[in-house]
Amino acid sequence: MNGTLEGIALRKLQAVAIATALLLSGCSWKADSLWPTFSGDGDQKSGEKINVPASSAEGGDPLLDPSQSPGAGAPPILGTTNFTPGQATPGSPTGTAVGARVGQLRGELQAMDARVLQHNARLQQVRATTAGNAQRYHGTVAAVTARLQLGTTPGNPVVISQWNAAQADLDRLSSDIAALNSLSNAVADDAGVAEFLLESARATYGLGGAIDEDHRQLGILEDETNRSQVLVQRLLGELDEDIGRQTGYVANERARLTALANGIKQGQMFGEPLSSMSSPIVPGRATAGPAANLGRTGGAMLANNTRPLVVIRFDRADVEYEQPLYTALSRTLERRPDARFDVVSVAPAGGSASDIRRGQTQSRRNAEAVMSAIADMGLPANRLSLSSTTSADVVTNEVHVYVR
């Protein structure tokens, strides 16, 4: 009986703990609005970074299924068709000029079919190589992602080595695309040959001095040339699809590696590259404090009442703004995939002339560091702009990020 009562009491305590955790998480979400402000003010220690030594697992590679890695997108599915041309039907000489012409065209068709057979063998080889390179690449990216998600030391040389291996694998995938492009050019040449042979076979019907056997063999040759032409066109089309998919995939993965490189510098994972966030969602409500008046000097491009998306106060050394900045930018891009961002350094306007100049210099360096961090998160540089201003409303150097 006592055991039963203790079990009931324990379950009640667990329920209360869960409810409390949910309430606290709701408060945290509300506080982390779309316009966060980051500062080193106050004595609160919860936001300070705690350096944790590397765990024993840092020395080995975690075993992960690459397809389950949240930091690695699945490679595109390449075509699987085998393009094997049929053999041309042998003919017999008829002793006429038309018969000789048919024999010449048949020889050219056989030579083209032999080249198509070689092209197909090369295509299957490149596809197999690409699949192996992609599998190895995603396995390496999965290991890097797992380390960053668990947390590791900034600039961990083991993770850097893995990142370099992933970069090398991605370079091999780029080489595979070059091989497919070269193959596509060769197949395009044969597509021209097939079209020429088909037109030549049809034109041969108009030559004089033919016998019935010449036209019979010519009809067979025309059918087989048409079949080969269709096969070559299908081969060319599938090559173009493979090249298009692989090119887009490699471009996205390069952006992913850039984001991972930034995570390695910080020793933690931010999330998907900002360039990949292109699915709009319904915007919600958010609140923000008033922005500094930027219309006084260099910030004239911004309206006086414009609210900053992010305000970072550099009132102490090593302000850790990267993860909250990434969160704010990613939420904005989910709502506005085409958004651009202005990074503005804001220095205090008070003090002597030399103090103002020093503040402006340091504030601009801070803004350049913020802009570099955003680029490392995967946002293209052509969607960022940098400017500077002073304001009497700030007491320390700040960097404001605006959406436009």
C-alpha positions as a printed Julia matrix, in Angstrom:
404×3 Matrix{Float64}:
  0.0    0.0      0.0
  2.77   2.4      0.93
  4.54   1.54    -2.34
  1.38   2.38    -4.27
  1.0    5.73    -2.52
  4.65   6.54    -3.16
  4.2    5.7     -6.86
  1.17   7.99    -7.13
  3.03  10.78    -5.41
  6.0   10.31    -7.73
  3.8   10.49   -10.81
  2.19  13.7     -9.53
  5.59  15.26    -9.01
  6.62  14.28   -12.54
  3.44  15.83   -13.96
  4.09  19.08   -12.1
  7.69  19.13   -13.36
  6.59  18.62   -16.96
  3.95  21.35   -16.71
  6.48  23.73   -15.21
  8.96  23.01   -18.01
  6.29  23.69   -20.63
  5.37  26.99   -19.03
  8.99  28.04   -18.84
  9.63  27.09   -22.47
  6.61  29.18   -23.5
  8.03  32.17   -21.66
 11.41  31.67   -23.3
  9.84  31.56   -26.76
  7.95  34.78   -26.14
 11.06  36.53   -24.91
 13.0   35.41   -27.97
 10.99  37.58   -30.35
 11.74  38.4    -33.95
 13.61  41.54   -32.88
 16.02  40.34   -30.19
 18.55  42.56   -28.43
 21.86  41.08   -27.37
 23.96  42.66   -24.68
 26.48  41.93   -22.01
 24.63  44.04   -19.42
 23.65  42.69   -16.03
 24.92  40.04   -13.73
 22.9   37.2    -15.22
 25.23  34.3    -15.99
 22.85  32.02   -17.86
 23.77  33.53   -21.22
 27.5   33.23   -20.72
 29.4   30.58   -22.62
 30.74  27.73   -20.54
 33.76  26.02   -22.04
 33.27  22.29   -21.73
 36.3   20.07   -22.45
 36.01  17.64   -25.33
 34.39  14.35   -24.41
 35.98  10.98   -24.91
 33.8   10.55   -27.99
 35.69  13.4    -29.71
 38.46  11.0    -30.66
 36.33   8.72   -32.79
 33.85   8.99   -35.63
 30.2    8.58   -34.64
 28.32   5.97   -36.61
 25.4    7.64   -38.32
 23.17   6.9    -41.24
 23.96   9.77   -43.66
 20.35   9.84   -44.84
 19.25  10.65   -41.28
 21.67  13.52   -40.8
 19.7   16.77   -40.46
 22.66  18.7    -41.84
 22.98  16.79   -45.08
 20.54  16.96   -47.95
 19.94  13.76   -49.91
 21.78  13.61   -53.25
 19.6   13.74   -56.37
 18.56  10.5    -57.99
 20.42  10.04   -61.26
 18.99   8.29   -64.28
 19.19   4.51   -64.45
 18.57   3.81   -68.15
 21.0    1.67   -70.1
 21.26   2.95   -73.67
 22.21  -0.04   -75.8
 21.71   0.37   -79.56
 20.68  -2.56   -81.68
 22.94  -3.97   -84.36
 22.41  -2.86   -87.93
 21.06  -5.56   -90.24
 23.82  -6.69   -92.61
 23.15  -6.2    -96.3
 24.44  -7.73   -99.52
 25.95  -5.86  -102.48
 23.6   -5.33  -105.43
 26.12  -3.93  -107.87
 24.28  -0.64  -108.28
 25.33   2.88  -107.28
 22.32   3.07  -104.96
 23.34  -0.22  -103.35
 26.84   1.14  -102.79
 25.38   4.26  -101.2
 23.23   2.12   -98.89
 26.31   0.15   -97.86
 28.2    3.38   -97.07
 25.36   4.73   -94.91
 25.1    1.37   -93.12
 28.8    1.54   -92.21
 28.39   5.04   -90.82
 25.38   3.9    -88.78
 27.35   0.98   -87.33
 30.2    3.33   -86.37
 27.76   5.7    -84.64
 26.09   2.84   -82.77
 29.51   1.7    -81.56
 30.19   5.2    -80.21
 26.81   5.28   -78.48
 27.66   1.98   -76.83
 30.89   3.55   -75.53
 29.02   6.62   -74.35
 26.61   4.43   -72.42
 29.46   2.54   -70.75
 31.06   5.84   -69.77
 27.75   7.16   -68.43
 27.22   4.12   -66.21
 30.79   4.44   -64.92
 30.37   8.13   -64.05
 27.06   7.4    -62.34
 28.64   4.7    -60.19
 31.55   7.0    -59.32
 29.17   9.83   -58.46
 27.1    7.59   -56.2
 30.24   6.5    -54.33
 31.5   10.08   -53.95
 28.09  11.26   -52.73
 27.83   8.45   -50.19
 31.28   9.18   -48.83
 30.57  12.92   -48.76
 27.34  12.54   -46.82
 28.94  10.17   -44.36
 31.62  12.76   -43.62
 29.1   15.63   -43.38
 26.99  13.51   -41.02
 29.99  13.05   -38.74
 30.78  16.79   -38.75
 27.13  17.68   -38.12
 26.86  15.23   -35.23
 29.94  16.67   -33.54
 28.64  20.23   -33.87
 25.17  19.32   -32.62
 26.63  17.66   -29.54
 28.98  20.6    -29.05
 32.73  20.58   -29.46
 35.7   22.84   -28.97
 35.97  25.81   -31.39
 38.31  25.0    -34.26
 38.53  21.32   -33.3
 41.3   19.95   -35.61
 39.56  16.58   -35.9
 36.4   18.26   -37.19
 38.45  20.51   -39.49
 40.08  17.42   -40.98
 36.65  15.89   -41.58
 35.44  19.11   -43.16
 38.44  19.11   -45.51
 37.64  15.53   -46.49
 34.04  16.53   -47.23
 35.31  19.44   -49.33
 37.52  17.06   -51.32
 34.57  14.72   -51.91
 32.45  17.64   -53.1
 35.24  18.65   -55.49
 35.12  15.11   -56.88
 31.39  15.5    -57.42
 32.14  18.69   -59.36
 34.61  16.71   -61.48
 31.87  14.16   -62.11
 29.67  16.97   -63.46
 32.51  18.02   -65.77
 32.74  14.42   -67.02
 28.99  14.39   -67.68
 29.27  17.68   -69.58
 32.06  16.3    -71.74
 30.01  13.18   -72.42
 26.98  15.28   -73.26
 28.99  17.19   -75.89
 30.08  13.92   -77.5
 26.52  12.59   -77.53
 25.28  15.87   -79.03
 27.75  15.35   -81.9
 26.34  11.88   -82.5
 22.81  13.29   -82.41
 23.83  15.49   -85.34
 25.31  12.48   -87.13
 22.08  10.49   -86.61
 20.01  13.31   -88.06
 22.32  13.56   -91.07
 22.2    9.8    -91.7
 18.4    9.75   -91.53
 18.1   12.63   -94.0
 20.66  10.97   -96.29
 18.8    7.65   -96.23
 15.53   9.34   -97.16
 17.23  11.33   -99.92
 18.7    8.12  -101.4
 15.19   7.04  -102.43
 15.34   9.74  -105.09
 18.51   8.43  -106.75
 18.1    6.76  -110.14
 19.34   3.33  -111.16
 18.03   1.45  -108.08
 16.57  -2.04  -108.05
 13.92  -3.39  -105.69
 16.54  -4.96  -103.42
 18.21  -1.55  -103.01
 14.96   0.0   -101.77
 14.25  -2.96   -99.48
 17.64  -2.63   -97.81
 17.23   1.15   -97.76
 13.9    0.8    -95.91
 15.54  -1.39   -93.25
 18.4    1.1    -92.94
 15.99   4.01   -92.53
 14.08   2.24   -89.74
 17.26   1.33   -87.88
 18.69   4.83   -88.26
 15.48   6.32   -86.9
 15.63   3.93   -83.94
 19.23   4.92   -83.2
 18.36   8.59   -83.47
 15.59   8.22   -80.89
 18.0    6.37   -78.59
 20.63   9.11   -78.92
 18.06  11.82   -78.18
 16.92   9.96   -75.06
 20.53   9.57   -73.94
 21.16  13.27   -74.46
 17.99  14.21   -72.56
 18.81  12.03   -69.56
 22.34  13.42   -69.49
 20.99  16.96   -69.42
 18.68  16.06   -66.51
 21.52  14.45   -64.56
 23.75  17.47   -65.14
 21.05  19.92   -64.07
 20.22  18.05   -60.88
 23.85  17.51   -59.94
 24.81  21.13   -60.61
 22.08  22.46   -58.32
 22.88  19.87   -55.68
 26.61  20.69   -55.58
 25.85  24.42   -55.36
 23.57  23.83   -52.36
 26.13  21.6    -50.68
 28.84  24.25   -51.06
 26.57  26.64   -49.16
 26.07  23.91   -46.56
 29.83  23.46   -46.15
 30.19  27.21   -45.69
 27.66  27.09   -42.86
 29.44  24.09   -41.34
 32.75  25.94   -41.5
 31.23  28.75   -39.47
 29.87  26.22   -37.0
 33.32  24.67   -36.64
 34.77  28.07   -35.77
 32.14  28.47   -33.06
 32.16  24.84   -31.94
 28.4   24.47   -32.41
 25.82  23.98   -35.14
 23.59  26.87   -36.17
 21.27  25.11   -38.62
 20.55  24.98   -42.34
 22.37  27.49   -44.6
 20.38  30.7    -44.86
 20.47  30.45   -48.66
 18.36  27.26   -48.52
 15.45  28.89   -46.64
 13.03  29.66   -49.44
  9.65  28.35   -48.19
  7.44  31.25   -47.11
  5.09  30.87   -44.12
  2.32  33.06   -42.74
  3.95  35.88   -40.73
  3.01  36.21   -37.08
  3.03  39.11   -34.67
  6.17  40.33   -32.99
  7.16  43.23   -30.79
 10.26  45.37   -30.73
 11.76  48.32   -28.98
 12.3   51.61   -30.81
 15.35  51.89   -33.03
 18.01  54.52   -32.7
 17.52  57.6    -34.87
 19.65  56.73   -37.88
 18.59  59.6    -40.06
 21.13  62.02   -38.65
 24.28  60.94   -40.46
 25.35  57.95   -42.53
 22.15  56.0    -41.91
 20.01  58.33   -44.01
 19.07  55.44   -46.28
 16.89  54.12   -43.44
 13.69  55.75   -42.28
 13.82  57.37   -38.85
 11.11  55.06   -37.54
 12.55  51.85   -38.99
 12.8   49.1    -36.4
 15.96  46.99   -36.44
 15.61  43.26   -36.75
 18.59  42.75   -34.45
 20.48  45.08   -32.09
 23.85  43.82   -30.85
 25.48  45.84   -28.07
 29.24  45.44   -27.88
 29.56  46.58   -24.28
 32.04  43.85   -23.37
 34.49  41.54   -25.07
 33.36  38.33   -26.76
 29.67  39.09   -27.16
 28.14  35.8    -28.32
 25.56  36.89   -30.83
 25.9   34.29   -33.6
 23.2   31.79   -32.63
 20.49  34.38   -31.77
 21.41  36.3    -34.93
 21.04  33.14   -37.01
 17.64  32.46   -35.41
 16.37  35.96   -36.21
 17.63  35.84   -39.81
 16.26  32.36   -40.47
 12.81  33.3    -39.16
 12.81  36.37   -41.38
 13.82  34.37   -44.46
 11.07  31.86   -43.77
  8.59  34.71   -44.01
 10.37  36.68   -46.74
 12.65  34.43   -48.82
 13.79  37.38   -50.95
 14.73  39.6    -47.98
 17.9   41.67   -48.01
 19.67  42.97   -44.92
 21.44  46.19   -44.01
 24.17  45.92   -41.39
 24.69  49.32   -39.73
 27.4   50.19   -37.23
 26.14  52.71   -34.65
 28.7   54.59   -32.53
 27.92  57.0    -29.67
 27.8   60.64   -30.73
 28.93  62.01   -27.37
 32.44  62.71   -26.15
 35.46  64.36   -27.72
 36.21  64.26   -31.43
 38.92  61.64   -30.89
 36.55  59.49   -28.8
 33.95  59.65   -31.54
 36.49  58.64   -34.2
 37.73  55.72   -32.11
 34.15  54.64   -31.47
 33.29  54.81   -35.16
 36.34  52.74   -36.1
 35.6   50.05   -33.54
 31.89  50.05   -34.34
 32.6   49.53   -38.04
 34.93  46.65   -37.24
 32.14  45.08   -35.21
 29.73  45.53   -38.12
 32.21  43.95   -40.53
 32.52  40.96   -38.18
 28.72  40.64   -38.02
 28.46  40.87   -41.79
 31.14  38.19   -42.17
 29.28  35.96   -39.72
 26.06  36.33   -41.73
 27.92  35.42   -44.92
 29.37  32.37   -43.17
 25.81  31.34   -42.29
 25.17  30.94   -46.01
 23.52  34.21   -47.04
 24.89  35.5    -50.39
 26.98  38.64   -50.13
 24.86  40.44   -52.75
 21.96  40.44   -50.26
 23.94  42.34   -47.63
 24.98  45.98   -47.35
 27.2   47.74   -44.82
 26.96  51.32   -43.55
 27.79  53.33   -40.42
 26.36  56.17   -38.39
 26.47  57.83   -34.94
 23.64  58.33   -32.5
 23.19  60.27   -29.27
 20.76  57.57   -28.12
 23.43  54.89   -27.64
 26.08  54.74   -24.93
 28.18  51.94   -26.37
 29.02  50.62   -29.81
 26.14  48.78   -31.42
 25.42  46.96   -34.66
 21.9   47.08   -36.04
 20.59  44.67   -38.68
 17.63  45.84   -40.77
 15.4   44.03   -43.24
 14.59  45.55   -46.6
